[in-house]
């Protein structure tokens, strides 16, 4: 796969996932959050598996991979988006974005190193630190205005766990993607994980079936459709391909570019104000994303021999 094609996929992923935060926030304000997540992933999973069958034929995972597939599905979907959607009921979307997107690339690198998929890089670590600073600067006003109560603390813990769970599952998924293809794995993980979320909704959210029978607001329907089509069918599939082709740490650097894109789009299309502090944060995150993507080349250019990898 050419570097330019991977870069194009990466930029599309950043744009799409940068816009999903507002769609999630709109949805969970009017629909039970775990149910909202479950139906989104189940619908996307059916479409993705159908597409994979049309392209590759019926795929039956080997017995040695079934447990890994179930674990990956639970970590990447059920145990990630369930806590994330629930936590965003109590945490502002900007604060949730800072926490989740700060932890995601760091967790991806840590799990990648632990499982032998990534090597330690001083340049990459510095780039991630720069990205976390940029995220904090960009959302500084919202973070400073946050009132900490018991529900807020639990919400923050849920959002933080979502990042760790997703990163763990992403690293475990890489060999499955190489063996079965990104379309099949995207479809199977979203369908299995979404089904797990539906079970959680039945257990934790009162009147799940009643909420499904009600006519959702047009805002919730629009957010749901955006998440299914762009967040899952397009974004999640691209993410799986990038995990396979460029590795977890590089693929995870979308977390630094997506918030900058989201703020920029809001300013261009919705007339939202962008402060000098916000512009500074976006510049830092752009530099961080570039540092993560091109860490190896930068290490060769700027670090003495023997110190690029430590």
PALO-688588 format. One line per 3 residues: for each residue x, y, z of N, C-alpha, C. Coordinates in pm, whole numbers, plus 32768, in hexadecimal, padded with zeros to 4 digits. Layout:
! residues N
X Y Z X Y Z X Y Z; ...
END
This chain:
! residues 310
8055 7F89 8000 8000 8000 8000 8058 807C 8000; 8040 80DC 7FA5 8095 8151 7F99 8083 81AE 8010; 80EF 81F8 8030 80E9 8255 80A0 8082 82C4 8088
8077 82F2 800B 8018 835D 7FED 7F87 8330 8000; 7F6C 82B1 7FDE 7EE4 827C 7FF0 7EC4 826D 8084; 7F25 823F 80D1 7F0F 8234 8162 7EFA 82BD 819F
7F43 8321 8170 7F32 83A8 81A4 7EA7 83DD 8183; 7E77 83C2 810A 7DF1 83EE 80E4 7D87 83AC 813C; 7D97 832A 8157 7D3A 82E4 81AF 7D3E 8320 823C
7DB6 833E 8269 7DC6 8378 82EE 7D7C 83FE 82FA; 7D88 8451 8294 7D47 84D4 8297 7CAF 84C6 8294; 7C7C 8467 8245 7BEC 844E 8243 7BBD 841F 82CC
7C09 83C6 830B 7BE6 8395 8390 7BE0 8408 83F5; 7C43 845F 83EF 7C46 84D1 844B 7BCD 852B 8439; 7BA8 8545 83BD 7B35 859B 83A1 7AB4 855B 83D3
7AA1 84DC 83B2 7A25 8497 83D7 7A1A 848B 846F; 7A82 845A 84AF 7A79 8446 8540 7A80 84C9 858D; 7AB0 8533 854F 7AAC 85B5 858F 7A1E 85EB 859A
79C5 85BC 8543 793A 85EA 8543 78DB 858E 8590; 790D 851C 85BE 78B3 84BF 8601 788F 84EB 868F; 78E4 853E 86CE 78CA 8565 8759 7846 85AF 8767
782C 860C 870D 77B0 8658 8717 7739 85FE 86F8; 7749 859E 869D 76DD 8540 867D 76BB 84EA 86F7; 7722 84BD 873E 770B 846F 87B7 76C3 84C3 8820
76F2 853E 8834 76B7 8594 889B 7625 85B0 887E; 7603 85C9 8800 7577 85E2 87DB 7522 8566 87F6; 7557 84F2 87D6 750B 8478 87E6 74F0 8453 8878
7559 8458 88CC 754A 842A 8956 74FB 848D 89AB; 74E1 8504 8978 748D 8562 89C1 73FA 853B 89BF; 73D1 84EC 895C 7343 84C9 894D 7328 8433 8948
738F 83E1 8933 737F 8350 8928 73DA 830F 8991; 73AC 82A2 89D3 7405 825C 8A30 748C 8241 89EE; 74FA 826C 8A2D 757C 826D 89E7 75AE 81E5 89BA
759F 817D 8A0F 75D2 80FA 89E7 757D 80C1 8976; 74F9 80D9 897B 74A3 80AE 890D 74C8 80F6 888B; 74E6 8176 8895 750E 81C5 8820 758B 8189 87E0
75ED 8166 8835 7669 812B 8802 764F 80A0 87C9; 75FE 804F 880E 75E5 7FC5 87E4 75A5 7FC0 875A; 753D 800D 8745 74F7 8008 86C4 754F 803C 8654
75A2 809D 8673 75FE 80D2 860D 765D 8065 85DD; 769A 801D 863B 76FE 7FB9 8614 76BF 7F3C 85D9; 764D 7F14 860B 760B 7E9E 85D3 75E4 7EB6 8542
75AE 7F2C 8526 7587 7F4B 849C 7601 7F4E 8441; 766D 7F8E 846F 76E7 7F95 841E 7723 7F0A 840B; 771E 7EB6 8473 7756 7E31 8469 7712 7DDB 8400
768C 7DE3 83F9 7643 7D95 8395 766C 7DBF 8308; 7677 7E41 82F2 769C 7E73 826D 772C 7E49 824A; 7787 7E58 82A8 7813 7E38 828E 7828 7DA3 8275
77E6 7D4F 82C2 77F4 7CBE 82AC 77B8 7C98 8225; 7745 7CD3 8203 770A 7CB7 8181 7767 7CDD 810F; 77AB 7D4F 811E 780A 7D7B 80B8 7881 7D1D 80B0
78B0 7CF0 8124 7923 7C94 8127 78FF 7C10 80E5; 7887 7BDE 80FD 785C 7B5F 80C0 7854 7B6D 8029; 7821 7BE0 7FF8 7818 7BF5 7F69 78A3 7BF8 7F28
7904 7C30 7F6D 798B 7C3D 7F35 79DF 7BC0 7F48; 79D5 7B81 7FBD 7A31 7B15 7FDF 79ED 7A8D 7FEE; 7967 7A8B 7FEB 7921 7A10 8008 790F 79FF 809D
78CC 7994 80C5 78B4 797B 8153 7936 7958 8199; 7951 79A0 8207 79CD 798D 8252 79AA 7954 82DB; 79E8 78E5 82FF 79D6 78A9 8383 7A5E 78AA 83C9
7A6E 78FA 8433 7AEF 7900 8478 7B18 7877 84AD; 7B98 785B 84AB 7BCB 77DF 84E3 7BB7 77E1 857B; 7BAB 776B 85B3 7B8B 775F 8643 7BF3 77A6 8699
7C70 77A5 866D 7CD9 77E5 86BD 7CCA 787D 86C1; 7C7A 78B7 8665 7C6A 7947 8661 7BE3 7978 8698; 7B8A 791B 86B7 7B05 7945 86E3 7B0A 798F 8768
7B5A 795D 87C7 7B63 79A0 8849 7B9E 7A2B 8838; 7C07 7A37 87E7 7C43 7ABB 87D0 7BDE 7B19 878F; 7B8F 7AE8 872F 7B2B 7B3C 86EE 7AC4 7B6E 8753
7A97 7B17 87AC 7A36 7B40 8812 7A72 7BA8 8871; 7AEE 7B91 889A 7B30 7BEF 88F5 7B43 7C76 88B1; 7B70 7C76 8834 7B84 7CF2 87E9 7AFF 7D3D 87DB
7A93 7CF5 87BC 7A10 7D34 87AC 79E2 7D75 882E; 79F5 7D2F 889C 79CC 7D67 891E 7A1F 7DE0 8943; 7AA3 7DD7 892D 7AFA 7E46 8954 7AE6 7EC1 88FC
7ADD 7EAC 8879 7AD6 7F1E 881D 7A4B 7F5D 8816; 79E3 7F0F 8832 795B 7F43 8824 7911 7F45 88A9; 78F1 7ECF 88E0 789A 7EC9 8956 78D6 7F12 89CD
7951 7EF0 89F2 7990 7F2A 8A69 79D0 7FB1 8A4E; 79CB 7FDF 89D2 79FB 8064 89AF 7987 80C6 89A5; 792B 80AB 8949 78C2 810D 892D 7852 810E 8995
783D 809D 89DA 77DB 80A0 8A47 7802 8106 8AB1; 7879 80F8 8AEE 78A5 815C 8B4F 78B4 81E8 8B14; 78E2 81F2 8A96 78F6 8276 8A5A 7872 82C0 8A4A
780F 827F 8A0E 778D 82C0 89F9 774A 82E0 8A7F; 7758 8286 8AE0 771F 82A0 8B64 7767 8316 8BA6; 77EC 8316 8BA1 7838 8381 8BE1 781C 840B 8BA7
77FE 8411 8B24 77E5 8492 8AE4 7760 84D0 8B0D; 770D 8485 8B55 7695 84C1 8B8E 76B9 8522 8BFF; 772D 850E 8C3D 7753 855A 8CB4 77D0 85AF 8C9F
780E 85A3 8C2A 7889 85ED 8C0D 7876 863A 8B8A; 7899 86BC 8B85 788F 8707 8B08 78DE 86C3 8A98; 78AC 86CF 8A1E 78EB 8689 89AE 797C 86B3 899B
799C 8733 89B0 7A26 8760 89A1 7A82 8721 8A07; 7A54 871A 8A84 7AA4 86DB 8AEC 7AB6 8646 8AD0; 7A4B 8604 8AA5 7A55 8576 8A82 7AB8 8562 8A10
7AB6 85BD 89AE 7B12 85B3 893D 7BA3 85BE 896B; 7BBE 861D 89C5 7C48 862D 89F7 7C77 85AE 8A3C; 7C25 857A 8A96 7C4D 8506 8AE4 7C5D 848A 8A8B
7BF7 846C 8A3C 7BF9 83F3 89EA 7C66 83F9 897F; 7C74 846D 893E 7CD4 8478 88D2 7D63 848A 8904; 7D75 84B8 897F 7DFB 84BD 89B8 7E2C 8432 89DA
7DD2 83E1 8A12 7DF9 835B 8A3D 7E07 82F9 89CA; 7DB7 830B 8960 7DB4 82A9 88F3 7E3D 828F 88B5; 7E84 82F3 8881 7F06 82D5 8843 7F6E 82A1 88A6
7F6B 82D4 8921 7FC9 82A3 8985 7FAE 8210 89A5; 7F2D 81ED 89B4 7F09 8163 89D2 7F2A 8107 895D; 7F13 8137 88E2 7F34 80E7 886C 7FC9 80CA 8866
801B 812D 8882 80AB 8119 8881 80D5 80B9 88F1; 809A 80CC 8968 80BF 8077 89DA 809B 7FE5 89C1; 8020 7FCB 8992 7FF7 7F41 8975 8047 7F09 88FE
8064 7F5F 889B 80B2 7F32 8829 813C 7F05 8851; 817C 7F50 88AB 8201 7F2A 88DD 81F8 7EAA 892F; 8192 7EA1 8986 8183 7E2D 89DD 816D 7DAC 898E
8125 7DB7 891D 8105 7D41 88CE 8164 7D2F 8856; 81CB 7D84 884E 8231 7D71 87E8 8210 7DA9 875F; 81A6 7DFB 8753 8181 7E34 86D2 81C0 7EBC 86B8
81F3 7EFC 871F 822D 7F81 8712 82B4 7F85 8757; 8309 7FE1 872A 8388 7FF9 876C 8386 8080 87B2; 83CF 808C 881E 83D5 810A 8867 841D 8173 8813
83E3 81EB 880C 841F 8257 87BF 8418 82D7 8810; 848A 8315 8825 848F 8393 886F 8444 8401 8825; 8452 8406 87A1 840C 846B 8752 8375 8459 875D
8345 83DD 8754 82B6 83C2 875D 8280 83E8 87E6; 82CD 83C9 884F 82A1 83EC 88D6 8296 8484 88E5; 82F9 84CD 88B3 82F5 8560 88BB 8280 8598 886B
8264 855B 87F8 81F3 8588 87A7 816F 8572 87F1; 8162 8502 8835 80E7 84E7 8880 80D8 8548 88F5; 8146 8565 8938 8141 85C6 89A5 8116 864F 8971
8149 8675 88FC 8123 86F3 88BE 808E 86F3 889B; 805C 8682 886B 7FCF 8678 8849 7F75 8687 88C2; 7F9C 864B 8932 7F4D 8657 89AC 7F48 86E8 89DA
7FB8 872E 89D1 7FB9 87BD 89F2 7F5B 880A 8995; 7F61 87EB 8914 7F0A 882F 88B5 7E77 8818 88D0; 7E52 879A 88EE 7DC7 877C 8910 7D9A 87CB 898A
7DEE 87CF 89F0 7DCC 8817 8A6A 7DBB 88AC 8A4F; 7E14 88E5 8A00 7E0A 8974 89DF 7D8B 8991 898F; 7D6B 893A 8930 7CF7 8950 88DA 7C76 8952 892A
7C6A 88F9 898B 7BEE 88EF 89D8 7BFD 8927 8A65; 7C62 897D 8A79 7C7C 89B4 8AFE 7C03 89F9 8B3D; 7BB9 8A50 8AF5 7B46 8A92 8B35 7ADD 8A2F 8B67
7AC1 89C8 8B1A 7A5C 8966 8B42 7A8B 8914 8BB9; 7B0D 88F3 8BBC 7B43 88A6 8C2B 7B40 88F8 8CAC; 7B65 8977 8CA3 7B6A 89CD 8D19 7ADE 89E6 8D51
7A79 89E1 8CFB 79F1 89F9 8D29 79AA 897C 8D5A; 79EF 890A 8D5B 79B1 888D 8D83 79A0 8888 8E1A; 7927 8867 8E46 790A 8858 8ED4 7911 87C3 8EF8
7965 87A3 8F56 797C 8718 8F79 791B 86EB 8FE6; 78C7 868C 8FC2 7870 8648 9020 7886 85B3 9011; 783C 8563 905E 784F 84D2 9058 7830 849B 8FCE
77C4 84CA 8F8F 77A1 8498 8F0A 7809 84C2 8EA3; 7840 853B 8EB2 78A7 8568 8E55 7924 8513 8E5F; 794C 84F2 8ED9 79C3 849F 8EED 79B0 8416 8EAF
793C 83D9 8EC8 7920 8355 8E8B 791A 8360 8DF3; 78E6 83CE 8DC1 78E3 83E3 8D31 796F 83EC 8CF7; 79C8 8433 8D3A 7A53 843E 8D0D 7A99 83B6 8D0F
7A80 8367 8D78 7ABC 82E2 8D80 7A8B 828B 8D0D; 7A0A 8295 8CED 79D1 8245 8C80 7A10 826B 8BFA; 7A23 82EE 8BE3 7A5F 831C 8B66 7AF1 82EE 8B5E
7B39 82F6 8BCD 7BC5 82CA 8BCD 7BD0 8235 8BB0; 7B79 81E5 8BEE 7B7C 8156 8BD4 7B5F 8139 8B41; 7B06 8185 8B05 7AE4 816F 8A78 7B60 8177 8A20
7BB7 81D8 8A3A 7C32 81E6 89EC 7C8D 816E 89FF; 7C9C 8140 8A7C 7CF4 80CE 8A98 7CBD 804F 8A58; 7C3B 8039 8A65 7BFC 7FC1 8A2D 7C0B 7FBE 8995
7BF1 802F 8954 7BFC 8036 88C2 7C8B 801A 8894; 7CEC 8054 88DA 7D78 8040 88B3 7DA2 7FAF 88C3; 7D7B 7F72 892E 7D9C 7EE5 8948 7D62 7E8D 88D9
7CE3 7EA2 88BA 7CA4 7E54 8850 7CE2 7E6E 87C8; 7D09 7EEA 87AD 7D44 7F0C 872B 7DC4 7EC0 8712; 7E19 7EB5 8777 7E98 7E6D 8766 7E7F 7DD8 8756
7E20 7DA1 87A1 7DFF 7D13 8794 7DC0 7CF4 870D; 7D81 7D58 86CF 7D39 7D41 8650 7D96 7D36 85D9; 7E0E 7D6B 85E2 7E63 7D77 856C 7E7C 7CF2 8524
7EA0 7C86 856A 7EB5 7C07 8521 7E34 7BD0 84E3; 7DC1 7BED 851F 7D42 7BBF 84E5 7D24 7C09 8464; 7D44 7C8A 8460 7D2E 7CD9 83E6 7D82 7CA1 8374
7E00 7C81 8393 7E59 7C4C 832C 7E27 7BC6 82F7; 7DE5 7B76 834C 7DBB 7AF1 8323 7D33 7AF0 82DD; 7CD5 7B43 830D 7C4B 7B3B 82DA 7C1F 7BB5 828A
7C6D 7C20 828A 7C49 7C97 823F 7C00 7CFC 8295; 7C0D 7D7B 8271 7BD5 7DE7 82C2 7B3D 7DEB 82BE; 7B00 7DC9 824A 7A6E 7DD0 8242 7A2D 7D69 829F
7A5E 7CEE 829A 7A23 7C86 82EF 7A37 7CA8 8382; 7AB1 7CD3 83A6 7ACB 7CEE 8434 7A7C 7D67 8464; 7A71 7DCE 8410 7A1F 7E41 8435 798F 7E17 844E
7959 7DC6 83F3 78CF 7D9A 8401 78B9 7D40 8478; 7910 7CE0 848C 78FD 7C81 84F9 790E 7CC3 8581; 7971 7D1A 8590 7985 7D5C 8611 7914 7DBC 8632
78E3 7E06 85CE 7876 7E63 85EA 77F4 7E19 8607; 77DA 7DAA 85C2 775F 7D5E 85DC 7765 7D19 8664; 77D6 7CD6 8681 77E3 7C93 8703 77E6 7CF9 8775
7838 7D60 8763 7841 7DC6 87CC 77BF 7E12 87DE; 777B 7E31 876F 76FA 7E75 8779 7691 7E20 87BD; 7693 7D9C 87A5 7637 7D42 87E9 7653 7D40 887F
76D4 7D45 88A3 76F8 7D4D 8930 76C3 7DCD 896F; 76CB 7E3B 8925 7695 7EBA 8957 75FE 7EB2 896A; 75BA 7E6C 890F 7529 7E5F 891C 7504 7E13 899B
7551 7DAA 89B8 753A 7D60 8A35 7550 7DBB 8AAE; 75BA 7E0C 8AA9 75D3 7E6B 8B15 7561 7ECE 8B23; 752B 7EFC 8AB3 74BB 7F58 8AB7 7443 7F19 8AFB
7426 7E9B 8ADC 73B6 7E56 8B1B 73CB 7E49 8BB2; 7448 7E38 8BDB 7466 7E25 8C69 746A 7EA8 8CB7; 7498 7F14 8C76 74B6 7F8F 8CBF 7458 8003 8CA2
7416 8002 8C30 73C1 8073 8C0C 732E 804B 8C11; 72DF 808F 8C61 7252 806B 8C6D 7206 8084 8BEA; 71AB 8029 8BCC 7151 8036 8B59 719E 8047 8AD6
71FD 7FEC 8ABE 7247 7FF0 8A40 71EB 7FDF 89C9; 7191 7F7C 89D2 7136 7F63 8962 70D7 7FD7 894D; 70B0 8019 89BB 705A 808E 89AE 70A0 80FF 8964
7122 8111 8981 716E 817A 893D 717D 815B 88A9; 7188 80DA 8887 7193 80B5 87FB 7111 80CD 87B0; 70A0 80BF 87F6 701E 80CF 87B6 6FF9 8161 87A1
7036 81BA 87F0 7016 8248 87E5 7056 8283 8766; 7017 82EA 8732 7051 8332 86C1 70BC 8391 86F5; 7138 8378 86CE 71A6 83CD 86FB 719B 8457 86BB
71D9 84B8 86F9 71DE 853F 86BE 7230 853A 863E; 7217 859A 85E6 7262 859A 8567 72F7 85AE 8580; 7319 85F7 85EC 73A7 8609 860A 73E9 8584 862F
73A1 8533 8681 73D8 84B1 86A9 73E3 8455 8630; 737E 8457 85D8 7383 8403 855F 73F5 842D 8505; 7407 84AF 84F4 7474 84E1 84A0 74FC 84B9 84DB
750B 84C7 855F 7588 849F 859F 75A1 840B 8592; 7537 83BA 85A0 7544 8329 8594 756E 8302 8506; 7530 833D 84A2 7553 831E 8417 75E2 8347 83F9
760C 83BA 842D 7696 83E6 8416 76F8 8382 8453; 76D9 8354 84CD 7733 82F6 8510 7738 8270 84C8; 76C5 8242 8496 76C2 81C1 844F 7711 81CB 83CC
76EF 8231 837D 7729 823A 82F6 77BB 8265 82FA; 77D3 82D6 833C 785A 830E 8339 78B1 82DA 83AC; 787A 82D5 8425 78CA 82A9 8496 78F2 8217 848F
7894 81BF 8462 78AF 812F 8461 78CE 80F9 83D7; 7872 810A 8377 7887 80CE 82F3 7906 8103 82B0; 7920 8184 82C3 7997 81C0 8284 7A0B 81CA 82E7
79F4 8211 8355 7A61 822C 83B2 7A9B 81B0 83F3; 7A46 815A 8429 7A76 80E3 846E 7ABE 8085 840E; 7A8A 8078 8394 7ACC 8022 8331 7B55 8057 830C
7B60 80DB 82F9 7BE2 8117 82DB 7C43 8102 834F; 7C11 8111 83C9 7C66 80FE 843E 7CA0 8071 8442; 7C4E 800E 8424 7C7D 7F83 8420 7CEC 7F73 83B7
7CD9 7FB0 8343 7D3F 7FA7 82DA 7DC2 7FE8 8306; 7DB7 8059 834A 7E30 80A0 8377 7E76 8052 83E6; 7E29 8012 843E 7E68 7FBC 84A3 7EC0 7F54 8462
7E8E 7F18 83F6 7ED8 7EB0 83AF 7F4F 7EEA 8365; 7F40 7F5D 8325 7FA4 7F8E 82C6 800F 7FE8 8305; 7FEB 8037 836C 804E 8092 83A6 8065 807E 843B
8018 8025 847A 802D 8006 8507 7FD8 8059 8564; 7FC4 802A 85E0 7F6B 806C 863E 7F93 80FC 8663; 8013 8114 867B 803D 8198 86AA 8025 8203 8640
8048 81E7 85C3 8031 8249 8558 7F9D 825B 853D; 7F54 81EB 8537 7EC4 81F5 851F 7E80 8243 858F; 7EAF 8232 860A 7E72 8276 867C 7E8D 8309 8684
7EE8 833B 8632 7F03 83CC 8636 7E92 841E 85FB; 7E27 83DB 85C6 7DAF 8425 859E 7D79 8475 8615; 7D95 8445 868E 7D5F 8485 8706 7D92 8513 8719
7E02 8536 86DA 7E34 85BE 86E4 7E00 8617 8675; 7DE0 85DE 8602 7DB4 8630 8591 7D1D 8642 858D; 7CD0 85DE 85BB 7C3F 85E6 85B4 7C04 865D 85FF
7C30 867B 867A 7BF7 86F0 86BE 7C12 8773 8675; 7C8A 8780 863C 7CA9 87FB 85F2 7C4E 880A 8579; 7C36 879B 8533 7BDB 879F 84C0 7B4E 87C1 84EC
7B21 8787 855A 7A9A 87A1 858B 7A87 8835 85AC; 7AE8 8870 85EF 7ADE 88FE 8612 7AE2 8954 8595; 7B38 8932 8536 7B42 897F 84BA 7AC0 8979 8469
7A84 8901 8460 7A06 88F3 8418 7998 8942 845C; 7996 893E 84E1 7933 898C 852B 793F 8A21 8511; 79BA 8A50 8505 79CF 8ADF 84EB 79A5 8B03 845D
79C0 8AAA 83FC 79A1 8AC9 8370 790D 8ABC 8351; 78CC 8A55 8387 7842 8A37 8363 77DB 8A6E 83C5; 7801 8A79 8443 77A1 8AA4 84A8 77C3 8B2B 84E5
782F 8B69 84B7 7852 8BED 84EA 7881 8BED 857B; 78B1 8B79 85AC 78E1 8B74 8635 7965 8BC0 8642; 7975 8C02 86B3 79EC 8C54 86C8 7A67 8BFD 86DF
7AD6 8C26 86A7 7B56 8BE4 86BF 7BB5 8C4B 86FB; 7BE3 8C32 8774 7C39 8C8F 87BB 7CCC 8C77 8798; 7D22 8CD8 87B2 7DB2 8CC2 879E 7DE5 8C48 87EC
7DAC 8C33 8865 7DD3 8BBE 88B4 7DAC 8B3E 886B; 7D34 8B3E 882F 7D07 8AC9 87E4 7D5E 8AAF 876A; 7D85 8B19 8724 7DDC 8B09 86AF 7E63 8ACF 86D9
7E96 8AFD 874C 7F13 8AC7 8780 7F07 8A32 879B; 7E97 8A0B 87DB 7E81 897D 87F6 7E7A 892A 8778; 7E36 895E 8710 7E2A 8914 8693 7EB2 8904 864F
7F05 896D 8653 7F8A 8964 8617 7FDE 88F9 865E; 7FD7 88F7 86E3 8022 8893 8730 7FF5 8806 870C; 7F71 87F4 86F9 7F3F 876E 86D9 7F62 8745 864A
7F64 87A4 85EF 7F90 8784 8567 8022 8757 8567; 8075 879E 85B3 8101 8776 85BE 810E 86EC 85FF; 80BA 86D2 8664 80BE 8651 86A7 8098 85DF 864A
802F 85F4 85FC 8004 858C 859E 8071 8570 8537; 80AF 85D9 8505 811D 85C7 84A6 8192 857E 84E5; 81B0 85A0 8563 821D 855C 85A8 8203 84C8 85BC
8185 84A4 85DC 8163 8417 85ED 8169 83CB 8569; 8137 8409 84FF 8133 83C7 847D 81BF 83B1 8443; 8217 8413 8457 829B 840F 8417 830B 8405 847F
82ED 83C3 84F0 834D 83BC 855F 83D2 837D 8534; 83CC 8312 84E6 8448 82CC 84C1 84A1 8325 846A; 8466 836B 8409 84B4 83C3 83B3 84EE 8438 8402
849E 8470 845E 84CE 84DF 84AF 853E 84B3 850C; 8533 8439 853F 859B 8407 8598 8621 83FD 8550; 861E 83D0 84D4 8699 83C5 8484 86D5 844F 846A
867E 84B4 8455 86AE 8539 8435 86E6 8583 84AD; 86A4 8576 8522 86C5 85CF 8592 870A 858C 8607; 8706 8508 860E 8745 84C6 8682 87C7 8484 8658
8829 8482 86B3 88A8 843D 8696 888F 83A8 8682; 88E6 8366 8634 88D9 82D5 8622 88D6 828D 86A8; 887B 822F 86B6 8870 81E2 8733 880F 821B 8796
87E1 8298 877D 8783 82D5 87DD 86F8 82E6 87A2; 86E7 82C3 8725 8662 82CC 86E8 8605 8269 8729; 8635 81F3 874D 85E6 818C 8794 862C 8171 8817
85E2 8179 8883 861F 8160 8904 85CB 80FF 8955
END
